[in-house]
């Protein structure tokens, strides 16, 4: 993905602009080839609901590979952020439209889906860490057992005399065994 397009994603932090942030997340998931979470009809309907700027943004993303319009994309994102900040300062909302309840509902569906996916990834990572820890503990225990067996083959202890680490077969070991 184009680096300028990636940078535009951070323009809309989730805490300040949840609708814009989630739309950008949906847009990037649509654009990226590794995930197919978002269909073109879904992103098209969502951008139609949200307005002209979002339709232009979708068009620019769809044609990024054909002509390098990443600077145009970034400038449109900046304009959208300025407009969203103005609206939020005057009206307390990111978007002012009659379709806001539908937009919020549609965005919320994606937001919940992305959170669930993120939670599933975190749980899988935690599970893998616990499996790694268990395997590591098993390897350490096996190494300890092997070292102990090697020690017992090479050395002997005489606890009744308080003597440890006498090499097996040495003169001292022969005397102490009598």
C-alpha positions in Angstrom: 0.0 0.0 0.0 1.2 3.5 -0.8 3.0 5.1 2.2 1.0 8.4 1.9 -2.2 6.5 2.0 -1.0 4.7 5.1 -0.2 8.0 6.7 -3.6 9.4 6.0 -5.1 6.7 8.2 -3.6 8.3 11.3 -5.3 11.6 10.6 -8.5 10.3 12.2 -7.9 9.0 15.7 -10.7 6.8 17.0 -11.2 8.8 20.1 -11.9 12.0 18.3 -13.4 10.8 15.0 -14.9 7.4 15.4 -17.0 7.5 12.3 -14.2 8.7 10.0 -11.7 6.4 11.7 -13.9 3.3 11.1 -14.6 4.4 7.5 -10.9 4.7 6.9 -10.4 1.3 8.4 -13.1 -0.2 6.2 -11.6 1.6 3.2 -8.1 0.2 3.9 -9.4 -3.3 4.4 -11.3 -3.0 1.1 -8.1 -1.7 -0.6 -5.7 -4.2 0.9 -5.5 -7.5 -1.1 -4.7 -9.7 1.9 -8.2 -9.4 3.6 -11.5 -9.6 1.9 -13.6 -8.5 4.8 -15.3 -5.7 2.9 -17.1 -6.1 -0.4 -17.2 -3.4 -3.0 -20.9 -3.1 -2.7 -20.6 -2.6 1.1 -18.0 0.2 0.8 -20.0 1.7 -2.1 -23.2 1.9 0.0 -21.4 3.2 3.0 -19.7 6.0 1.0 -23.0 6.9 -0.6 -24.6 7.3 2.8 -21.7 9.4 4.1 -21.5 11.9 1.3 -19.7 13.3 -1.7 -16.3 13.5 -0.1 -16.3 9.9 0.9 -17.4 8.9 -2.7 -14.4 10.8 -4.0 -12.1 9.2 -1.5 -13.4 5.7 -2.6 -12.8 6.6 -6.2 -9.3 7.8 -5.5 -8.5 4.6 -3.6 -9.9 2.4 -6.3 -7.7 4.1 -8.9 -4.6 4.4 -6.9 -2.7 1.8 -8.9 -3.7 3.3 -12.3 -2.4 6.8 -11.7 -0.4 8.0 -8.7 -3.0 10.2 -7.0 -1.8 9.6 -3.5 -1.1 13.3 -2.9 -4.7 14.1 -4.0 -6.0 11.4 -1.7 -4.0 12.8 1.2 -5.2 16.4 0.5 -8.8 15.2 0.4 -8.3 13.5 3.7 -6.9 16.7 5.2 -9.9 18.6 3.9 -12.2 16.0 5.5 -10.4 16.3 8.8 -10.7 20.1 8.8 -14.4 19.9 7.9 -15.0 17.2 10.6 -13.2 19.4 13.2 -15.3 22.4 12.3 -18.5 20.4 12.5 -17.5 18.9 15.8 -16.6 22.3 17.2 -19.9 23.9 16.1 -22.4 21.0 16.4 -20.6 18.4 18.4 -20.8 15.8 15.7 -18.5 14.6 12.9 -21.1 14.6 10.3 -24.3 16.5 9.9 -26.7 14.7 7.6 -30.2 13.2 7.6 -28.6 9.8 7.2 -26.5 10.0 10.4 -28.4 7.2 12.2 -28.0 4.8 9.2 -24.3 5.8 9.0 -23.8 5.3 12.7 -25.5 1.9 12.5 -23.5 0.8 9.4 -20.2 2.0 10.9 -21.0 0.3 14.2 -21.4 -3.0 12.5 -17.9 -2.7 11.0 -16.5 -1.3 14.2 -17.8 -4.3 16.2 -16.5 -6.7 13.6 -13.1 -5.2 13.6 -13.0 -5.2 17.5 -14.0 -8.9 17.5 -11.3 -9.7 14.9 -8.7 -7.8 17.0 -9.8 -9.6 20.2 -9.6 -12.9 18.4 -6.1 -12.1 17.2 -5.0 -11.1 20.7 -6.5 -14.3 22.2 -4.7 -16.3 19.5 -1.4 -14.5 20.3 -1.9 -15.2 24.0 -2.7 -18.8 23.3 0.5 -19.1 21.2 2.5 -17.5 24.0 1.2 -19.9 26.6 2.0 -22.9 24.3 5.5 -21.5 23.7 5.9 -21.1 27.5 4.8 -24.6 28.1 7.1 -25.9 25.4 10.0 -23.9 26.9 9.3 -25.2 30.3 9.2 -28.8 29.0 12.5 -28.2 27.2 14.1 -26.7 30.3 12.9 -29.6 32.4 14.2 -32.1 29.8 17.6 -30.4 29.8 17.7 -30.4 33.5 16.8 -34.2 33.5 19.6 -34.8 30.9 22.1 -32.8 32.9 21.2 -34.7 36.1 21.5 -38.0 34.3 24.9 -36.9 32.9 26.0 -35.8 36.4 24.9 -39.1 37.9 26.9 -41.0 35.3 30.0 -38.9 35.9 29.9 -38.1 39.6 28.7 -39.6 42.9 27.8 -38.0 46.2 28.4 -39.3 49.7 25.8 -37.5 51.9 26.6 -39.5 55.0 30.1 -37.9 54.9 28.9 -34.5 53.5 31.0 -35.0 50.4 29.7 -34.2 46.9 31.0 -34.3 43.3 33.5 -37.1 43.5 34.3 -38.5 40.1 33.1 -42.1 39.6 36.0 -44.5 39.4 38.4 -42.1 41.1 40.6 -43.3 44.0 38.6 -41.2 46.5 35.3 -42.7 45.3 36.7 -46.2 45.7 37.8 -45.5 49.3 34.5 -43.8 50.3 32.4 -46.8 48.9 34.1 -49.2 51.2 
